[in-house]
Amino acid sequence: MTDTPSTPDTSDTTHITNARTALSPVTTSVRRIRQKLRDTAQRVSRPKPTKDVVGPATTMFTTIRNRMIFWYVAVLAVILVLLGIVLYVTMQNTLLGDVNNELAQGAQVAGYTWQQDFHHPGENCATPDVYSDINSRLGLLNLPRPVYFTCFDGSANSLAQVADPNQQQELAPIITDPTLARAALASSDGTATSRVQISGEGTFQSYAQVIKLPDGTTTVIQISGSINGQLAALDTLRRLLLSFGLLTLLGATVGGIFLAQRALEPAYVAFERQQAFIADAAHELRTPLTLLRANAEVLLRGRERLDPDDVEMLEDIVAESAHMSALANNLLTLARLDAGQQTIERDVVDLGQIATDIVRQAGALADAHQVTLSVATPQTPALVFGDKTMLSQAALILLDNAIKYNKAGGSVRIEVTSDGKHISLIVQDTGIGISAEHLQRLGERFYRPDKARSREMGGAGLGLSIAQGIAAAHDGELTLDSVANEGTTATLSLPAAQIQR
């Protein structure tokens, strides 16, 4: 039996040749896109001189820098305060503790002298011989000057009087006041201390000690010395600590600014490169993607001459190129918003009219998803200063999400309100809602709670990021509230335009 060589089917060969010829423009466009991306990546990877980042990035980096400086200075301030307190308290205890020890020593000497000089009842520290002897012995001690001593009986009655009647009232707190003597008599160790302010004399530290006379009589010896010198030294120390602390914090602030700037410099460079790559890539992709889609659409015009598989492939190319074009446009918009390079043509805009317009534009989409739209606007114009095109884009993004992530037979209500200072565009739907763990991440780029459904709807997770960027560019804010399986409320709040009439 002889094998006969098979002959290729001429129709198949012709079909393959025609398909290759028809798809050659598409292949060329794909190669061009790859080359554009390769060139862009190489261009962006080259180091570039740093420059100030403007737009929302300025706020971000400024906030980070200020927080770094704040925490650096705050931690240093806490350390300085704690060290200052420890140093001040230590010096205070040392200085005043030494004074108290000296006064205690003086009280012991005075009490011992009184006991030695006691000859008959009735003698006390004011008796001339006893007073002179005590005074001479105290003069040998290193006591704070001026120093005063006095004595009390067992009932805390003063046994001495001030020699100078003019000083009777001024020195009464440390000469005749029995308060400290009573405290010494009531204490377990028979001692007590106090601090007294004397007009014209300053501050005195007083020390009282209970002693027993040879006849068994209980008495109290009290000695007081000026601590003006010690308090002056502590005041000087306090001023020095305060001045040193302020100068240190000032230097730390200046140094913190420098260090924070140096620390954030790599982040500046990385951010610039990222933004440059996104902007350049998105810009470079738009033209090839447009050509790719156009070539595929041209080929589809002769779909009757193409194989059904080729037609299906071309339709996929058209759909995917449209999706990629939208993604490139969104990335370019975000890059411009981040860099503050988005052109904003500010004018007086009626947010109520924008709400009405987007409801009309989204009518067909709502019908396709079986969603009912309603709009409520104030009777007077809800005027804001801004770019009408950009504000319409932000509002349309919110409405588009409310429709696509709704339920069949659901509804979307758009309401424009005003409180005099702010105009709010509120989009409320009865859709599937968003759970709490996903709600706080909405607005992150490319983040989608339900990736499968978002892809099916044609979303890439950039819409809310663009809406937030537009709101920030207009000094407004975008807030989201949602309950799973109940619906979502998106509120775009903008400053109201103050029109001078």
Secondary structure as the mmCIF struct_conf table of DSSP 4:
data_model
#
loop_
_struct_conf.conf_type_id
_struct_conf.id
_struct_conf.beg_label_comp_id
_struct_conf.beg_label_asym_id
_struct_conf.beg_label_seq_id
_struct_conf.end_label_comp_id
_struct_conf.end_label_asym_id
_struct_conf.end_label_seq_id
HELX_LH_PP_P HELX_LH_PP_P1 ASP A 3 SER A 6
HELX_RH_AL_P HELX_RH_AL_P1 THR A 10 SER A 45
BEND BEND1 ARG A 46 ARG A 46
TURN_TY1_P TURN_TY1_P1 GLY A 55 GLY A 55
HELX_RH_AL_P HELX_RH_AL_P2 PRO A 56 ASP A 117
BEND BEND2 HIS A 120 HIS A 120
TURN_TY1_P TURN_TY1_P2 PRO A 121 GLY A 122
TURN_TY1_P TURN_TY1_P3 CYS A 125 ALA A 126
BEND BEND3 THR A 127 THR A 127
HELX_RH_AL_P HELX_RH_AL_P3 PRO A 128 LEU A 138
TURN_TY1_P TURN_TY1_P4 GLY A 139 LEU A 140
BEND BEND4 LEU A 141 LEU A 141
BEND BEND5 ARG A 145 PRO A 146
STRN STRN1 VAL A 147 PHE A 152
TURN_TY1_P TURN_TY1_P5 GLY A 154 SER A 155
STRN STRN2 SER A 158 SER A 158
BEND BEND6 ALA A 163 ASP A 164
HELX_RH_3T_P HELX_RH_3T_P1 PRO A 165 GLN A 167
TURN_TY1_P TURN_TY1_P6 GLN A 168 GLU A 170
BEND BEND7 LEU A 171 LEU A 171
HELX_RH_AL_P HELX_RH_AL_P4 ALA A 172 ILE A 175
TURN_TY1_P TURN_TY1_P7 THR A 176 THR A 176
HELX_RH_AL_P HELX_RH_AL_P5 THR A 179 ALA A 186
BEND BEND8 SER A 187 GLY A 190
STRN STRN3 THR A 191 ILE A 198
TURN_TY1_P TURN_TY1_P8 SER A 199 GLU A 201
STRN STRN4 GLY A 202 LYS A 212
TURN_TY1_P TURN_TY1_P9 PRO A 214 ASP A 215
BEND BEND9 GLY A 216 GLY A 216
STRN STRN5 THR A 218 SER A 226
HELX_RH_AL_P HELX_RH_AL_P6 ASN A 228 LEU A 300
TURN_TY1_P TURN_TY1_P10 ARG A 301 GLY A 302
HELX_RH_3T_P HELX_RH_3T_P2 ARG A 303 ARG A 305
BEND BEND10 LEU A 306 LEU A 306
HELX_RH_AL_P HELX_RH_AL_P7 PRO A 308 ALA A 339
TURN_TY1_P TURN_TY1_P11 GLY A 340 GLY A 340
BEND BEND11 GLN A 342 GLN A 342
STRN STRN6 ASP A 347 ASP A 350
HELX_RH_AL_P HELX_RH_AL_P8 LEU A 351 GLN A 361
TURN_TY1_P TURN_TY1_P12 ALA A 362 ALA A 362
HELX_RH_AL_P HELX_RH_AL_P9 GLY A 363 ALA A 368
TURN_TY1_P TURN_TY1_P13 HIS A 369 GLN A 370
STRN STRN7 THR A 372 ALA A 376
BEND BEND12 GLN A 379 THR A 380
STRN STRN8 LEU A 383 GLY A 386
HELX_RH_AL_P HELX_RH_AL_P10 LYS A 388 LYS A 404
TURN_TY1_P TURN_TY1_P14 TYR A 405 TYR A 405
BEND BEND13 ASN A 406 ASN A 406
TURN_TY1_P TURN_TY1_P15 ALA A 408 GLY A 409
STRN STRN9 SER A 411 SER A 418
BEND BEND14 GLY A 420 LYS A 421
STRN STRN10 HIS A 422 ASP A 429
BEND BEND15 GLY A 431 GLY A 431
HELX_RH_AL_P HELX_RH_AL_P11 ALA A 436 LEU A 439
TURN_TY1_P TURN_TY1_P16 GLN A 440 GLY A 443
BEND BEND16 GLU A 444 GLU A 444
TURN_TY1_P TURN_TY1_P17 ARG A 445 PHE A 446
BEND BEND17 PRO A 449 ASP A 450
HELX_RH_AL_P HELX_RH_AL_P12 LYS A 451 MET A 457
TURN_TY1_P TURN_TY1_P18 GLY A 458 GLY A 458
BEND BEND18 GLY A 461 GLY A 461
HELX_RH_AL_P HELX_RH_AL_P13 GLY A 463 ALA A 473
TURN_TY1_P TURN_TY1_P19 HIS A 474 ASP A 475
STRN STRN11 GLU A 477 VAL A 483
TURN_TY1_P TURN_TY1_P20 ALA A 484 GLU A 486
STRN STRN12 GLY A 487 PRO A 495
STRN STRN13 ALA A 496 ALA A 496
HELX_LH_PP_P HELX_LH_PP_P2 ALA A 497 ALA A 497
#
